[in-house]
Amino acid sequence: MAMTFGIFQEAYTQEMPFHGSQTSTGVVGTTMNGVMYLSLPILSTALESGRYVRWRRTVAICGICLSSAGYLLSSWSTEVWHLIALQGVLAALGGAMLFSPQTLFLDEWFQSGNRATAYGVQLSSKNVVGTACPFLMYALLQNLGFRGALRVWAGIVLASGLFAILLIPNSPRLEPRRSRKIPWTFLKHRTFWIYTFANIIFSAGYGLPQTYLSNYASGILHLSNVLSSLMIVLFNLPGILSGVGFGLLSDRLHVSASSNTLISALGSGLCALFLWGLKSHQVPGLLISFAVGYGFFAGGYSSTWGGWIKELEKEAADLNEAINTGMVYGLFNGARGIGYVVGGFVGVELLKAGAVQPSHKWAYGTNYGALILFTGLSAVLGGSTFVGKACGGRRRWI
């Protein structure tokens, strides 16, 4: 639901059957992403090895049930904070409990040079959902209202999630293993922190178009609800290709991790600053170009993490250190979660701030001006890994 939350956000703002600030409903989507990703480091560390390995499937099943319950209960919400607690926290936590075991299985099946591509294929699946579901969501909202739509969605989550669990193969390393000391030496590596901080900055802006693009299309360009929903489709569709594509750049063409990240971040930033920021409030074609372009480049950012992990593995091997790649991947997800949460609250304040300059000649002069500028700058700064790596210096601080 996080990938298509903009459609629900539009319904919440139009119907507004809740007590509380109208703009605060935008926090629900970013909180949902933030909580899910912030939970992953804890879950990944607990389920990676030792006594909890065999509980992975059970945790995933509990997560599906928890997520479905969150959506179901939120259909009776009367306050904005009810949505934040039930969708933004409870349903998201359930999603993390499903996602974390899958990621660990994936990491153990793809130990060779195809890991970045495997991560990309897995991550592109969220874009498949984000492409297929907007019109389903729109139809449900039009015919059942948001309360009925949430109840149907809760049933879809439960049924599809439980079926998907049956398709996951057992890990090749699922035999009993002794608990072992967790290797934390990677925290002393400059490379880890460069990528982590860049990830937080990029993610702070990444969740904003998902949340507000549909509202922008209907409120600024006065497009119909169907066309506004189409913007979310166009935003998610290119990520199916780029999710796999950026993984292949790392695995097959051996593009360095920092260069791969720079391509994704710089492309995203330029799309936001020039396609969304200039005349998109008057020219629908520019908004469409932004949705496709930003969706492509930003959708591939998390697929560059496989290259980050390979780089950390090489550094650890050179220094004869152990490294737990599944846990590192979980921590990168946690960093993304921090960015989402920060971006959610910043986005509300940026909407209150409104235009960057009073002239309506550019989209920066609309109520979304400050939000557009923040999205573009955070994306560009998310490519700062290239600068950090180019500066050189010691790989290990201590």
N, C-alpha and C positions, 0 to 999 in steps of 0.2 A: 504493500500500500504506500510505502514511503516514496516510491518512484512515481506515483501518480497522485500524490497528496494535493497537488495544486487544484485538482478538480473538486476534491472534498473541501478544500479551503475556500474555493469560490462559492460552493453551496452553503458553507457555514456563514460566510459574510453576507450572502444574499438573504438567507432565511433568518439568520441570527436569532435562534430560539433560546439563546443562553444568556445568563447574567454574566457581565464582565466586558472587558474591552474587546471591540471587534478586531483590532489589529493583533491582539494576543493569540488569536487562533492560528496565526502563522508560526507560533512557537511549537505547535503540536508536531508538525512534520519534521522540523529540525531536531526537536527533542527525541523523536522516535529514532531518527538516524543516530543521534548522539548516544543515547542509552544503549542501543544495540551494539555499536562499535566499542563503546567504553567497557561493556561487559566481556568482550571477547578475550582480552589479555588474561583475566581471572579464570575464565572457563577453559581457555587453551592451556594454561599452566596446570590447572587441576586435572584435566582429562588427558594430558599428553602421555603420562607414564605412571607407573605405580598402581596403587589399589583401585583407582577410578577408571582405568582404561576400559574395563568391561562394562562400564555404566554408560558408555557413549550413546548407544541406541536408546537406552531408557531416558537419558537426559534429552535427547532429540524429541522423543515422543511426548515427554512432559512439556517441552517447549512449544510444540504444536498446540497442545491442549490449552496452555497458558495464553498463547497468542490469540487463539479463537475465543477464549473467555473474555479477553480484554476488549476485543471488537464487539462481542455480544453485549457486554455490560455497558459499554460506552453508548450504545443505542438508546439508553435511558438517561443520558446526561442532561443536566439542566444548567450546569455552570461550566465555564471555560476550563476551570481547573480539573473538572471531571475528565474532560477530553485529554488534557495533558497527562493526568495520572494513569488513565486506562489505556489510551492509545499510545501516548508518548513514552510511557514507562512500562506498563504491564505487558502490552502486546509486543513492544520492542524487545523486552527481556526474553520473552518466549521465542522471538525470532533469532536472538543470539544463541539461545540454547539449542536451536536447530542447526544454525550455521556453523558453530564452532566444531562439533564432531565431524561434519562434512569436510571442513577445511583440514582437519588433522588427518582424516583418511586420505585426502588428496595429496597432502604433503608426503605421506608415507608410500603412496603408490608411485609418485613421480619424483624419485630421488635423482634422476639423471638430468640431462640437459634440456628436458622438455618442461621443466617446472613452471617457468614464466608463462608458457603457452597454456598449460593446464589451468593456472590461476586465471588467465585471461578468458578462457572458455567458461569457467565457473562464474566469473564476475559478469560476463556478457549475458548470462541467463537473467539477471535482474533487469537488463535492458529489454530482453524479450518480453518479460512481464510488463514493463513500462510501456512497451509498444502495443501489446495486445489488449491491455486492460482499460485504457482510458475510455473507449467507447462503451465497454461493458459497464464501467462505473457511471458513465453519463446516463446510459439507459436505465440502470437501477435507480439512480437519483431522480430521474424524470418520472419514473413510473411508481416508485415506492417511497420517495422522500429519503432523506439521509438516514432516518432511523431504520426503515425497512431495508435499505441498501446495506447498512452495517450488519444486520442480522443475516442477510444472505451471504455477505462476504465472510462472516464468521464460519458459516457452514462450508464454504468453498475452501477456506484455509484448513479446516479440520480434515475434510475428505481428501483433498489433494496432498496435504502434508503427510498423512498416514500412509497413503499409497506410495508416495515418493520414498519413504523410509524403506519399503520393501525392495526398492531397486538398488540401494547402496550396497556394494560388495564389502565384505569384511576386510579389514586392514591386513596386509601381508605380515604385519608385526604385532598382531593382536594376541599372541601367546602371552602367558603371564610373565611379567618382568618385575624385577626388584625395584623398589623405589631408589632413586639415585639423586645425588646432590644436583640441584639445578645450576647449570653454568651461567653465571651472570657477568662473565668477563667482557662480553660484547658491549656492556654499558660504559666501559672505559674507552671505547673506540669513537673517535671523532666522527667517523662516517655514519654511525648509527644516529647521532644527534643531529647531524646536518640534514639527513633524510627525514627525521622525525619532525623537526621544526618546520621544514618546508611543507610537509604533509599537513600539519596543523593549519598553517596559513592558507594553503590551497583549499582545504576542506571547509574553512570558515565561509568562503564565498560560493563553493560548489553547490551547497544545498539551497541557495536562495532562488535561482531560476526554477528549480523543481517546484518550489512553493509558490512563487509569485508570477510566473510567466503566463499562466492562464488568466489570472486577474488583470495583468497588464494588457493582454490582448483584448479582453472584453471592456475594461474600464477606460483605456486610453485610445485604442483603435476602434472600439465599439463593435467588435466582431461578435457573431452569434456564439452561443454556448457550444455548438458543435465545432465551429472553427477554433474556438479557444481550447477545446479539448484536443484538437488536432495538433496544436502547438506542443503539447506534452508528448504526443506520439512522435513528432518530428525531432523533439529533444532526445528521446530515448532510442529511436531506431538506429542512428549511426553508431551508437555505443556497442551494438552487437558486433559490428565489424572492427571497430577500433580496439575493443577489449581483447580480441584475438590478435589483431594486427600488431599492437605494441608488444605483446608477448612474443610474437614471431620475430620482431625486430631484435629482441634480446637474444632469443635462442638460435635463430637461423642466420641472421645477418650480423650477429655479435656487436650490435650498437651498444656503446657503453651505457651504463645505468644513468649517469648524469646527463648525457646527451639525449637519451630517450625521454627522460623526465622534462628536459628543457623544451623539446619539440611539443610535448603535450601541454605544458604550462603556458608557453609563449603563444601557441596557437589559440588556446582558450582565452587568454587575456586580450589578444588582439581582436578576437570575435566580439567579446563583451564591450571593449572600449570603443570600437569603430562601427560594428554592425548594430549593436543594441544601443549604443550611446549617442549616435549622431541623429539619424532621421527615422528611426524605427517607429516613432510616435506618429509619423505621417505616411510612411511607405510600408505597407504590410510585407512586401517582398524582403525588406531588410530584416524584419523580425523573423521571418521564415529562415533567412540565411543564417541569422544568429543562432536560432534553435538547432539547425542542422550542424553548423560549424562548431559551435561550443559543445553540443552534444557529442560530436565526434572526438574532438581533442580532449575534453574533460573526461569523457567516458573511458578513455584509455589510460588515464593517470594511474589508477590503482593497479593496472596490469604491468606497470613499470616496477612494481615492488619486487617481482621475481628477480629482476636484475639487481636490485638493492641487496636482496638476500644472498645472491651469488657472490656479490662483492664482499659482503661480511663473512661468508664462508671462506673465501680465499684469504682474507686477512687473518681469520682464526687459524687456518691451516698453516700459514706462513709463520705464525707465532706459537704453533703447537698448542692451540687452545680448543676446548670443546665448545660447540654451539648448538643450540636447540632451535632449528629453523621454524618449527611449528609455533613455538612460543614467540619468536621474533615477529613472525607474521601476525600473530595476535596482538602484539604491542603496536605494530603499525596500524592495525585496525583501531586500537585504542586511541592513538594519536588522531586518527580521522574523526573519532567520536568527540574528542575535545574540540576540534574545529567546528563540527556540526553544532554542538551546544553553544559555543561562543557566537557562531554565525547567526543562530536563531535569535538570540537576544539582541545582537547588534542590528540584525535586519529590522526588528520592530522599531528600534530607535532611529534607524536611517529613514524609515518611512515617515516617521514623525518630523525628521529634519527636512524632508522633501527635496526641493530642487537644489542643484549645485549652484546655478545662476538663474536670475529671474527671466531671462529670455526663453521663449518657447521655440526658438529656431532649432534647437537640438533637443534630443530626448533627455539630456541632462537637466533641462528646464522643467521637466514634469515632476510629479510627486515622487517618482521612482529614481530621480537623478542621482542622489547620494548612494542608493542601493546599487545602481548600475556601476558607478565608479568604484565602489568597494569590491564588487564582483570581479571587475577587470584587474584591479591592482592586486588583489589577493591571488589571482591566478598567475600573474606575472611573477610575483614574489615566490610562488610555489615552485618556480624553476630555478630558484637561487642555489639549488644543489650544485649546478654547473660552476657557479662562481666559487662556492665553498670548496669543491673538489679541485678546482684549478689553482686555488691559492696554495695548495700543498700543505706542508707541515706534517707533524707527527701523526701517524694513524692511531696511536694509542697514547692516551694522556697520562696514565699512571703505570 
